[in-house]
Amino acid sequence: MTPVELSRTVLHAVRRAVDAGELAVAVLPERVVVAPPGPGGCGDYATNVALQLARPAGQPAPRVAELLRTRLLRTDGISDVVVTGPGFLNISLDDDADGRLVRDILRAGPRYGHTDTLAGQAPELHAAHDARAVVLMDAVARVLRSQGARPRLTCAGPPEDAWVRILRIPSDIPVGTGTGTRSDTLRPVPAPADPTPLGRDAARWALLHPAPHDRPHLGPGHDDEHLAQREINPLFRVRYAHARIRALLRNAADLGFTPEPGPLTSREDTQGLLPTLADHPRVLTATAAHRAPDRLARHLVAVADALAPLLPSVLPLGDEKPSAAHRARLALAEAAGTVLAGGLTLLGIDAPDHL
């Protein structure tokens, strides 16, 4: 169960409590925020929805939390719910929750996190005649399409030939003013130097990884950091992690076993990776809503960094025979690679199998 699915499950429990007359709330929240528990919490995820509902319901938050706890305990996939502090709900998922998450990701492939929640919407995006603005608009449009929207793009001037050839900008973006009532003008801080000498992937990353209001590091003294094949380069870490996973899958095939989602025997080297993968759909939603591809870029770096502790234990060592634990770890690694590849594609960046 992903955080998005758990959020919907908790919201459904709220609605059922209202329908049953247990809670008198005139306006229900549009969504419920779930996140890893903070200090004093427990379980896999926590939410403060009971505290939000207490005042409008005219009941103490612990009472609201107990009402919701009773309903959530009847839900498949939830093994326990504990109320802590002033009314926080701490939710534990059942033992196969990790396996289900991995299966969901592998089943969806690079489209994991794609939804139709914005279906029927046609937001209008407008960019200045500037390389960074146009790359930003292109990436935002890609993420919006992943959520079901059909954005309409305009630019203050026709895209430069180098932007089309090198930065993978569509050549048919219409020229417009962006003055429509529904127009969303993207105005990132312009790049201080021409990004095209970096090549497509490094240039797009250099323009998209900083937040739109931050100045990209480009030009003399900075270009090497975007091309460095070292850990100091976040794009290298992301692409290297993906290439390493593809290599592990090839090596596993040589050893005669394939990935198979299942329980993970130890969570010490996976506890950071699992919630990060589960958070991917929320990140795509937030990226689309805030027109901020930097959120997705930073998320991919977090996935790559959380993956690193898992990789040494994926394949058998020495005379060790492949086991169910190895197959489950390989499946988790493949799921992480799927998220990395899908996210890079939305940013317009390649995810190579070899690096």
C-alpha positions in Angstrom: 0.0 0.0 0.0 1.6 3.3 -1.1 1.2 6.5 0.9 -1.3 7.7 -1.7 -3.4 4.6 -1.3 -3.1 4.8 2.5 -4.2 8.4 2.3 -7.3 7.4 0.4 -7.9 4.6 2.8 -7.9 6.9 5.8 -10.1 9.4 4.0 -12.5 6.6 3.2 -12.6 5.7 6.9 -13.5 9.3 7.7 -16.3 9.3 5.2 -17.7 6.1 6.5 -17.6 7.5 10.1 -19.5 10.6 8.9 -22.0 8.5 7.0 -22.6 6.3 10.1 -23.3 9.4 12.2 -20.2 8.9 14.4 -18.7 12.2 13.2 -20.6 15.4 12.4 -18.3 17.2 10.0 -19.8 19.6 7.4 -16.7 19.8 5.2 -14.4 16.8 4.7 -10.7 17.3 3.9 -9.9 16.8 0.2 -7.0 14.6 1.2 -5.3 13.1 4.2 -1.5 13.6 4.7 0.4 10.4 5.8 4.1 10.4 6.5 6.7 8.4 8.4 6.0 8.8 12.1 7.9 11.5 14.0 9.5 11.3 17.5 7.3 9.3 19.8 5.4 7.6 17.0 5.5 4.0 15.8 4.5 1.9 12.8 5.1 2.6 9.1 3.1 5.8 8.7 1.3 8.5 10.8 -1.4 11.1 10.2 -2.8 14.0 12.2 -6.2 13.8 10.6 -8.0 13.3 14.0 -6.5 16.5 15.2 -7.8 18.3 12.1 -11.3 16.9 12.5 -11.6 17.3 16.3 -12.8 21.0 16.3 -15.3 20.8 13.4 -16.6 17.5 14.9 -17.0 18.9 18.4 -15.1 15.9 19.9 -11.7 15.5 21.5 -9.0 14.4 19.1 -8.3 11.2 21.0 -12.0 10.2 20.6 -11.9 10.9 16.9 -8.7 9.0 16.6 -10.2 5.9 18.3 -13.2 6.0 16.0 -11.0 6.0 13.0 -8.7 3.4 14.5 -11.5 1.0 14.8 -12.4 1.3 11.2 -8.9 1.2 9.9 -8.2 -2.1 11.7 -10.8 -3.7 9.5 -8.9 -2.7 6.4 -6.9 -5.3 4.4 -3.2 -4.5 4.4 -3.3 -2.7 7.8 -2.0 -4.8 10.7 -2.2 -2.3 13.6 -3.1 1.2 14.4 -1.9 3.0 17.6 -3.0 6.3 18.9 -0.2 8.4 20.4 0.2 11.9 21.8 -2.8 14.2 21.4 -4.4 12.1 18.7 -1.9 10.9 16.1 -2.8 7.7 14.3 0.2 5.5 13.8 -0.4 2.8 11.1 1.5 -0.4 10.6 1.1 -2.3 7.3 1.0 -6.1 7.2 4.1 -8.2 6.6 3.5 -8.5 2.8 3.1 -4.7 2.3 6.7 -4.4 1.0 6.1 -7.2 -1.5 2.9 -5.6 -2.7 4.6 -2.3 -3.2 7.3 -3.9 -5.3 4.7 -5.9 -7.3 2.7 -2.7 -7.9 5.8 -0.9 -9.2 6.9 -3.7 -11.5 3.4 -4.2 -12.8 3.1 -0.5 -13.7 6.7 -0.2 -15.0 7.9 3.3 -15.8 4.3 4.5 -15.6 4.3 3.9 -11.8 2.8 7.0 -10.2 0.9 8.0 -13.4 -2.7 8.7 -12.8 -5.8 10.2 -14.6 -6.6 12.6 -11.8 -6.1 15.6 -14.1 -8.0 14.1 -17.0 -10.1 16.6 -18.8 -7.8 19.5 -17.7 -5.9 21.5 -20.3 -3.6 23.9 -18.4 -1.9 26.6 -20.6 1.8 26.9 -20.0 3.8 29.8 -21.4 7.6 30.3 -21.4 9.8 33.2 -22.2 12.2 32.8 -25.1 14.9 31.4 -22.8 16.5 28.0 -22.8 15.8 27.3 -19.1 12.2 28.5 -19.3 11.5 26.3 -22.3 13.2 23.2 -20.8 11.2 23.8 -17.6 8.0 24.1 -19.5 8.7 20.9 -21.4 9.4 19.0 -18.2 6.3 20.3 -16.5 4.2 19.3 -19.5 5.6 15.8 -19.4 4.7 15.4 -15.7 1.2 17.0 -16.3 0.6 14.4 -19.0 1.6 11.7 -16.6 -1.3 12.8 -14.4 -3.8 12.8 -17.2 -3.7 16.5 -18.2 -3.3 17.7 -21.8 -1.3 20.9 -21.4 -1.2 23.6 -24.1 2.2 25.2 -24.6 3.3 28.6 -26.0 6.6 30.4 -26.1 7.5 34.0 -26.5 9.5 33.1 -29.6 10.2 30.1 -31.8 12.6 27.6 -30.1 16.2 27.9 -31.1 17.6 25.2 -33.4 20.1 24.1 -30.7 17.4 23.8 -28.1 15.5 21.4 -30.4 18.6 19.4 -31.5 20.4 19.2 -28.2 17.9 19.9 -25.3 15.1 17.7 -26.8 12.6 20.6 -27.0 9.6 20.1 -29.3 10.1 22.0 -32.5 6.4 22.8 -32.9 5.7 24.9 -29.8 3.5 27.8 -31.0 4.6 31.4 -30.5 2.2 33.2 -28.1 1.9 35.9 -25.5 0.7 33.8 -22.5 -2.0 36.4 -21.7 -5.0 34.1 -21.5 -7.0 34.0 -18.3 -5.9 30.4 -17.8 -2.3 30.9 -18.8 0.5 29.9 -16.4 3.7 31.7 -17.2 6.9 30.0 -16.1 9.6 32.5 -15.2 12.6 30.6 -13.8 15.9 32.5 -13.1 17.6 32.4 -16.5 20.7 30.3 -17.0 23.9 32.4 -16.7 25.5 30.7 -19.7 24.5 28.6 -22.7 23.7 25.1 -21.4 24.0 23.3 -24.8 27.8 22.5 -24.6 27.0 20.1 -21.8 24.9 17.9 -24.1 21.2 17.0 -23.6 21.2 15.0 -20.4 23.6 17.1 -18.3 22.2 20.3 -19.6 18.6 19.4 -18.8 19.6 18.3 -15.3 21.6 21.5 -14.7 18.5 23.5 -15.6 15.9 21.4 -13.8 17.6 20.2 -10.6 17.8 23.7 -9.0 14.4 25.2 -7.9 13.1 27.7 -10.5 13.9 30.6 -8.2 17.5 29.4 -7.8 20.3 30.3 -10.2 21.7 27.3 -12.1 25.4 26.6 -11.8 26.6 27.0 -15.4 29.5 28.5 -17.2 33.2 28.6 -16.5 34.1 26.8 -13.3 30.8 24.9 -13.1 30.4 22.8 -16.2 32.8 20.0 -15.0 30.6 19.4 -12.0 27.7 18.4 -14.3 29.8 16.0 -16.4 31.9 14.5 -13.5 31.6 10.7 -13.3 31.8 10.9 -9.5 29.5 10.9 -6.5 29.6 14.6 -6.1 27.5 14.8 -9.3 23.8 13.9 -8.3 22.9 13.1 -12.0 25.8 10.6 -12.1 24.5 9.0 -8.8 21.0 8.6 -10.3 22.2 7.2 -13.6 24.9 5.0 -12.1 22.3 3.5 -9.7 20.1 2.6 -12.6 23.0 1.1 -14.6 24.1 -0.9 -11.5 20.6 -2.4 -11.2 20.6 -3.4 -14.8 24.0 -5.1 -14.3 22.7 -6.9 -11.2 19.7 -8.2 -13.2 22.1 -9.5 -15.9 24.4 -11.1 -13.3 21.4 -12.8 -11.6 20.3 -14.2 -14.9 23.7 -15.7 -15.4 23.4 -17.3 -11.9 20.0 -18.7 -12.9 17.6 -16.7 -10.8 15.2 -13.9 -11.5 13.5 -11.2 -9.3 10.5 -12.3 -7.3 8.7 -9.8 -4.9 8.4 -11.2 -1.4 9.1 -10.5 2.3 12.5 -8.9 3.0 14.4 -10.7 5.8 16.1 -7.6 7.1 14.9 -4.0 6.9 18.2 -2.3 8.0 19.3 -1.7 4.4 15.9 -1.2 2.9 14.1 1.0 5.5 15.0 4.2 3.7 14.3 2.9 0.2 10.8 1.5 0.7 9.1 4.7 1.9 11.0 6.6 -0.8 9.6 4.4 -3.5 6.2 4.5 -2.0 6.3 8.3 -2.0 6.9 8.5 -5.8 3.2 9.0 -6.8 2.9 11.9 -4.3 6.0 13.5 -5.7 4.7 13.4 -9.2 1.4 14.9 -8.0 3.3 17.7 -6.2 5.6 18.3 -9.2 2.6 18.8 -11.5 0.7 21.0 -9.0 3.6 23.3 -8.3 5.1 23.3 -11.8 8.4 22.3 -10.1 10.5 19.5 -11.8 13.2 20.1 -9.2 11.0 18.2 -6.7 11.1 15.1 -9.0 14.9 15.6 -9.6 15.6 15.7 -5.9 13.4 12.7 -5.3 15.4 10.6 -7.8 18.6 11.5 -6.0 16.9 10.4 -2.7 15.9 7.1 -4.3 19.5 6.5 -5.6 21.0 7.3 -2.3 18.6 5.1 -0.4 19.3 2.3 -2.8 23.1 2.2 -2.1 23.0 0.1 1.1 20.9 -2.6 -0.5 23.0 -3.3 -3.6 25.9 -5.3 -1.9 23.4 -7.9 -0.6 21.4 -8.5 -3.7 23.5 -11.3 -5.2 24.8 -14.4 -3.4 28.3 -14.3 -2.2 30.9 -17.0 -2.7 29.4 -20.5 -2.7 26.0 -19.2 -1.4 23.0 -20.4 -3.4 20.3 -18.0 -4.6 17.5 -17.9 -2.1 14.0 -16.4 -1.8 15.7 -13.4 0.1 18.0 -12.8 -2.9 15.0 -12.9 -5.3 13.1 -10.5 -3.1 16.0 -8.1 -2.9 16.6 -8.2 -6.6 12.9 -7.4 -7.2 13.2 -4.4 -4.8 16.3 -3.2 -6.7 14.5 -3.6 -10.0 11.6 -1.6 -8.7 13.9 1.2 -7.7 15.5 1.1 -11.1 12.0 1.3 -12.6 11.3 4.5 -10.6 14.6 6.0 -11.6 14.1 5.3 -15.3 10.5 6.6 -15.3 11.5 9.7 -13.4 14.4 10.5 -15.7 12.2 10.0 -18.7 9.7 12.6 -17.4 12.6 15.0 -17.1 13.6 14.3 -20.7 16.9 12.5 -19.6 18.0 9.1 -20.7 18.5 6.2 -18.2 21.3 4.1 -19.7 21.7 0.4 -19.0 25.5 0.8 -19.2 27.5 3.6 -17.7 
